[in-house]
Amino acid sequence: MAKHKGRGWHTKLLAAALGVTAMAAATSLWTAQAGTVAGGPQASISAPEAEPKDRVAKVAADIAHASDRGAKGVNITIDDGPDPVWTPQVLQLLKDSGVKATFCMVGTQAEAYPSLVKAVVADGHRLCNHTVSHDTAMDTKSEAYQSQQILDAERMITKASGGVRPQYYRAPGGAFTPYSRHLAASRGMRPLGWNVDTKDFERPGVDTMVATVKSEISNGPTVLFHDAGGDRSQTLAALREVLPWLRQQGYAFGFPVR
């Protein structure tokens, strides 16, 4: 999976999240947040052997690409939101098309726009943890930093959704590490990759994006789009063409396997 470059918007997100990062106390923060119930009191950490109050079932730690709809399934994934301008438009388009998607949310965005997180859940879509600040160099950072980015985002998204937990974890720019994959899986979030990168973040043109999906969908079912980070009008236009085309080819829309 290729790294995404030149994302000035994410640099701003990272700067906005430095207050959160600076407060992270490595292991103590990780332990404390592993025992936090969204919207509820924090579990005591005085006894390390105590069971966390929000115990979750572990999932596989390898990176998922397949669809729960089988060989002719396709997974639409939407990254980096929610965004007050573009997410509502994406949601309406998906609703009109009868398509469910997986929304990979940045923690600071989810915290800023909880009503949009709830709207995503209400429409039957699934949530994915995309870290606190979308740092595409996460795989070069310490385990303590990776823990903070993943666990704080899990808490932010769960709180914003009203208690619905993210079911997947997608590393920004594909910057997975063995540690981050196993940490996410231990929290019930399947690491999530992609097979088709529309590169809509670069706004290459609607025709180019549509052509990319048509030529690369045979590589695998998980398609990457974005609903934040700038003007997403090309994304909307591409989705309007791609979704009916995929259905005409006999694909069924589903979710990534867990």
N, C-alpha and C positions, 0 to 999 in steps of 0.2 A: 504494500500500500504506500503510495507516494505521500510524502510530506507536503502540506500546503504552505506556500511561502508568501511573504509580503503582506501579511494581514495586519495593517496598522490598527484596524478596529480592535483586534484581539490584544494588541499592545496596550491599548487604553483599558481594556477589560482587566488585563493583568495588573496595571497600575492601580485600578480601582479596588482590586482585591488584595493589595499588599497589606492593608490593615488587617485583613483576616489572616494572611500568611504570617505576618510578623507576630501575631498572637499565638501561633501554633507552637506548642511545646512538645514537639516530636512525639515520643511514646506516650506521655501522659494524655495529650490531646486525643491521640488515636484510641487509647483505651477508654477514655471518658466518652467519646462520641460513639464508640461501638455499643455503649449501653444506654444511648439516648432514645427515648420514645418521642416521635414527632408530636409537638404540641403538648408534651407531658413532662414530668420531672425527670431529672437525670439520675441514672442508676448509680448507686454507690460504687466507688472504685477502691474502697479500703480493703476489700477482700478479693484479690485477683482471681480466686477460684469461683467466685459467684457467677451464676448464669446471667447473661445479659437479658434485660426485660423484653427486648425486641428481637429475640432469637429468630433467625431465618434459616431456611433450608439452603444448604450449599448447592451450587450448580457447577457444571463443568468449567474448567479454567482455560480450555483452548478457545481460540477465536472462532466465533460462529459466523458462517456465511449462508448456510442453507435456510430454506423456507419451511415453515410448518405445513405448507400446502403441497409439499412434495416436489417432484421433478419439474412440474409446470407452474410452480409457485413463484411469486415475485414479491420482494419486500421493499416498499418505499420507505426510505429513512430521510428525516428532515433534521438538519443540524443547526446548532448555535443559538437558537431562540430561547424563550419566546420573545417576539418583537411586536410592539403595539401596532405597527403599521402593516407588517407582512403576515404575521401568524394568523390573524383573523381571515385574511384573504385566502391563505393556503387551506385553512380549515373549511371555508365555504366551498372551495373548489373540490376538496376531497369528499365533502358531504354530497355535493351535486353529482359526483362521479361514483358514489357508493364504494369508496376506497378507504380502508383503514391503513394507518401508517405508524411508524415508530419515530417519536420526537426525541432527539438527543439534545438535552437542555444544558446550558451553561448555568452554574449555580447562581451567579450574581443576577443573571437575567430572570431566572425563576423567582428569586427573592424579590425582584423589582416588580414583577408582573404576575402575582399569584392568580389573579382572575383568569389569565390566559392559560396557565397550567391546568386549572380546574376545567376550563373549556375543552382543552385537549382530552382530558380524562372523560369528561361527560360525553364526548363524541365517540368514545370507544377506542381511541388510539392508545398506544403504550408509551411509557416513559423510559428514557435512557439517560444515564448519568454521563455528562460530557465534561466533568470537572468544574472547579470553581471559576477558573479564569482562562481556560483554553490555552494553556501553555504547551506549544508544540515541541518544546524541548524537555518535556517531562522525563523522557527516558535517560536524560543526562543528569537528573537531579537525585537527591538523596531519597532513601525510602521514607524518611519522616515527612519530607515534602510531598511525595506521592500520596502518602496516607492522608495528609491534610487535604489535598486537592480532591481526592475521591470521597472521603468520609464527610467532609464539610458539604460538598455538593449533594451527596446523598441526603443529608439532613435538610438542606435548603429546599431541594425539590420535593421531598416528602412533606415537609411543612407547608409549602406553597400549594401542593395538590390537595391538602386536607387529609393527608394520611395515606395516600396511595404511593407505594414505593416504586422507584425505577427498577425495571426488570433486566436492564442491560447496562453495560459500561463500554463506552467508546472512547478510546484515548485520542486526544486532539492530534490531528495529523497522522494518526496511526502510531503514535509514540508509546506503544505498549512495552512493558518489561515483564519478565516472569513474576516479579514481585507484585506489580499492579494487577496483573491478571488474576493471580491467586487471592489477593486481597479482595478484589471485586467479587470473585466467585464465592468467597467465604461469606459475603454479605448478600448472596442471592442474585447478583448481577452478572449475567453471562457476558463475557467480553465479546464485542460486536465489531466485525470488520465490514468491508464492502467489496463488491465485485466490479461495479460500474461507477466510475467517478465522472459525473457530468461536467465537472469543473465550472459549475455555475457561479462559483465565488468569483471567478475571473471575468464573468460576463462575456463569454466568447461569441455570443449570438445564439438566438433560438434554434436556427437550423443546425448549427454545429452541435448543440446539446442534444437535440432530438436524434441526429445521426449517430452520436456516441452511444446512446441507449440502444438504438436499433442494431448497431454493429457489435456491441459488446455484451448484450444480455445473455448471449450463449456462454459467456465466461462464468456466469453464476447469477443468482437471483437478487442480490442486495444492491439497490441503487441509491446513490448519495445525491441529495439536494440540500439546499439551505433556505431558512426562512429569516435570517438575520445577517447583520454585517454589511448592510448597504442596500442598494436598489435591487430588489428581487423580482422586478417585473419580468425579466427574461425567464426566471425560474417558473413563474406562474404560466407564462405563455408556453413554455416547453412542456409542463405538466399537462396542459390542456390538450396537447397533441399526443404525448406519450401514453397517457393512461388509456384512452380508447384504443390506441394501436396495440398495446400489450394485450388488452382483452380480445381484440380481433385475432391475435395470434394464438389464442387459446390459453393465455396465462390467467391464473387465479391469484388475487392479491391476498397476502397473508402476513405473518409476522416471522421474524427470525426464530430459529429453534432455540430452546433453552436447555 
